[in-house]
Amino acid sequence: MLSASDTGASPHFTCRAPGAKAFSNCDSSDILGLVQISLANKSAIVTGAGRGIGRAIAETLAKAGASVLLTDIDEPALVEAKAAIEAAAPGAKLSTIAGDVTAPKFPEAVVAQAIKDFGGLAIIVNNAGYTWDSVIQKTTDEQFQAMLDIHVVAPFRLLRAAAPWLRETAKKEAEAGKIVMRKVVNITSISGLGGNAGQSGYSSGKAAIVGLTKTIAKEWGRYNVTVNAVAFGIIDTRLTRPMENAETKIAIGEREVQVGMQSQVREQVERSIPLGRMGTPEDAANSVLFFCSPLSDYVTGEVLVCGGGVHF
Ligand SMILES: NC(=O)c1ccc[n+]([C@@H]2O[C@H](COP(=O)([O-])OP(=O)(O)OC[C@H]3O[C@@H](n4cnc5c(N)ncnc54)[C@H](O)[C@@H]3O)[C@@H](O)[C@H]2O)c1
């Protein structure tokens, strides 16, 4: 085992020889056992943390020692996620705020609560999202706008709400001669990078968040904030389960929106994945952990594809 003092590396982490254990498909506890990443004394906001990938991200950050504010539109799912993470990461400091992240004032409330609950803000993960698919001739203005609202407008508002605190804090730290790295991770999709038939709204929103990521990386580098995106391929969650499953209908305002994939398409796509399987929420969370950790302190404005090798 090499300690930070042996290597002269950042005291944030210690590297261990990986031994014989395979890296593939390991959960966050396995990863953290191989490369110890401590997010102790860091606080995080994770949107869409009630289930799926967001819940796995919140759990992974909590296991690494971060305090996490979980937020989701689905309050029962949020309560369940918090209880499950408390059981998986005993002693973790967690709080919740339920609400629709596309409501104009909600992002400000989220940032205010994180600062109130944890006394600061080190990590923001813009993860909340859903699909509302159809070919362009059947896509309504409401549908297209909803995809932009959830995938780029809400993340924009959340980052704008955090800007005053982040800038002021970084300026005070600089005056005191301290450099404290902070992290933003925006969630995008291979659909936003390569396009996908039937997803004009979704892929437009997911492409737009890449532009926002690269721009804020340039604006916030001076405040020691890295801003990166992770583009997922096909991860096994409610969004990609067969459409006949009851869980693949979600309530958005007054509407019920069909998510999920046609079984045949799902099987076809799965066969095309070079690594031979869909990703798990834990696979997805592990790549987000990289961008939340000191391992990525000199990486900003980038998009990491986490998809088992698949691209659209
Ligand atoms: N599953 C995949 O294959 C895949 C692929 C590429 C990108 N993504 C992206 O990953 C992210 C997470 O998706 P998932 O697969 O975990 O889906 P999921 O449906 O399992 O979880 C998404 C969560 O976001 C919440 N949410 C949705 N709209 C919201 C709103 N307006 N306000 C607050 N919370 C809201 C939902 O309630 C849900 O708990 C999304 O941004 C999605 O687009 C997923």
The ligand as an SDF file (V2000), in Angstrom:
LIG
                    3D

 44 48  0  0  0  0  0  0  0  0999 V2000
  -31.1140    4.9540  -17.3750 N   0  0  0  0  0  0  0  0  0  0  0  0
  -30.4020    5.2360  -18.4580 C   0  0  0  0  0  0  0  0  0  0  0  0
  -30.0980    4.3700  -19.3050 O   0  0  0  0  0  0  0  0  0  0  0  0
  -29.9200    6.6300  -18.7000 C   0  0  0  0  0  0  0  0  0  0  0  0
  -29.1320    6.8700  -19.8350 C   0  0  0  0  0  0  0  0  0  0  0  0
  -28.6470    8.1410  -20.0840 C   0  0  0  0  0  0  0  0  0  0  0  0
  -28.9380    9.1680  -19.1900 C   0  0  0  0  0  0  0  0  0  0  0  0
  -29.7260    8.9240  -18.1170 N   0  0  0  0  0  0  0  0  0  0  0  0
  -30.0260   10.0570  -17.2210 C   0  0  0  0  0  0  0  0  0  0  0  0
  -29.7260    9.7030  -15.9020 O   0  0  0  0  0  0  0  0  0  0  0  0
  -30.5420   10.4900  -15.0150 C   0  0  0  0  0  0  0  0  0  0  0  0
  -31.2060    9.5800  -14.0040 C   0  0  0  0  0  0  0  0  0  0  0  0
  -32.1240    8.7200  -14.6820 O   0  0  0  0  0  0  0  0  0  0  0  0
  -32.5380    7.2570  -14.1370 P   0  0  0  0  0  0  0  0  0  0  0  0
  -32.2670    6.3300  -15.2320 O   0  0  0  0  0  0  0  0  0  0  0  0
  -31.9490    7.0390  -12.7980 O   0  0  0  0  0  0  0  0  0  0  0  0
  -34.1190    7.4570  -14.0520 O   0  0  0  0  0  0  0  0  0  0  0  0
  -35.1500    7.1650  -12.8480 P   0  0  0  0  0  0  0  0  0  0  0  0
  -36.4900    7.4120  -13.3970 O   0  0  0  0  0  0  0  0  0  0  0  0
  -34.8450    5.8460  -12.2440 O   0  0  0  0  0  0  0  0  0  0  0  0
  -34.7600    8.2920  -11.7810 O   0  0  0  0  0  0  0  0  0  0  0  0
  -34.9000    9.6790  -12.0750 C   0  0  0  0  0  0  0  0  0  0  0  0
  -35.3330   10.4270  -10.8340 C   0  0  0  0  0  0  0  0  0  0  0  0
  -35.4840   11.8120  -11.1980 O   0  0  0  0  0  0  0  0  0  0  0  0
  -36.6670   12.2960  -10.5690 C   0  0  0  0  0  0  0  0  0  0  0  0
  -37.2450   13.4250  -11.3090 N   0  0  0  0  0  0  0  0  0  0  0  0
  -37.7770   13.4040  -12.5670 C   0  0  0  0  0  0  0  0  0  0  0  0
  -38.2740   14.6020  -12.8550 N   0  0  0  0  0  0  0  0  0  0  0  0
  -38.0570   15.4050  -11.7850 C   0  0  0  0  0  0  0  0  0  0  0  0
  -38.3720   16.7660  -11.4890 C   0  0  0  0  0  0  0  0  0  0  0  0
  -39.0280   17.5350  -12.3430 N   0  0  0  0  0  0  0  0  0  0  0  0
  -37.9710   17.2740  -10.2880 N   0  0  0  0  0  0  0  0  0  0  0  0
  -37.3110   16.4890   -9.4030 C   0  0  0  0  0  0  0  0  0  0  0  0
  -37.0220   15.1870   -9.6080 N   0  0  0  0  0  0  0  0  0  0  0  0
  -37.3970   14.6570  -10.7900 C   0  0  0  0  0  0  0  0  0  0  0  0
  -37.6210   11.1070  -10.6000 C   0  0  0  0  0  0  0  0  0  0  0  0
  -38.6820   11.2390   -9.6550 O   0  0  0  0  0  0  0  0  0  0  0  0
  -36.6870    9.9440  -10.3080 C   0  0  0  0  0  0  0  0  0  0  0  0
  -36.6230    9.6460   -8.9190 O   0  0  0  0  0  0  0  0  0  0  0  0
  -31.5110   11.2500  -15.9100 C   0  0  0  0  0  0  0  0  0  0  0  0
  -31.0250   12.5620  -16.1270 O   0  0  0  0  0  0  0  0  0  0  0  0
  -31.4820   10.4610  -17.2020 C   0  0  0  0  0  0  0  0  0  0  0  0
  -31.8550   11.2210  -18.3180 O   0  0  0  0  0  0  0  0  0  0  0  0
  -30.2070    7.6900  -17.8440 C   0  0  0  0  0  0  0  0  0  0  0  0
  1  2  1  0
  2  3  2  0
  2  4  1  0
  4  5  1  0
  4 44  2  0
  5  6  2  0
  6  7  1  0
  7  8  2  0
  8  9  1  0
  8 44  1  0
  9 10  1  0
  9 42  1  0
 10 11  1  0
 11 12  1  0
 11 40  1  0
 12 13  1  0
 13 14  1  0
 14 15  2  0
 14 16  1  0
 14 17  1  0
 17 18  1  0
 18 19  2  0
 18 20  1  0
 18 21  1  0
 21 22  1  0
 22 23  1  0
 23 24  1  0
 23 38  1  0
 24 25  1  0
 25 26  1  0
 25 36  1  0
 26 27  1  0
 26 35  1  0
 27 28  2  0
 28 29  1  0
 29 30  1  0
 29 35  2  0
 30 31  1  0
 30 32  2  0
 32 33  1  0
 33 34  2  0
 34 35  1  0
 36 37  1  0
 36 38  1  0
 38 39  1  0
 40 41  1  0
 40 42  1  0
 42 43  1  0
M  CHG  2   8   1  16  -1
M  END
$$$$
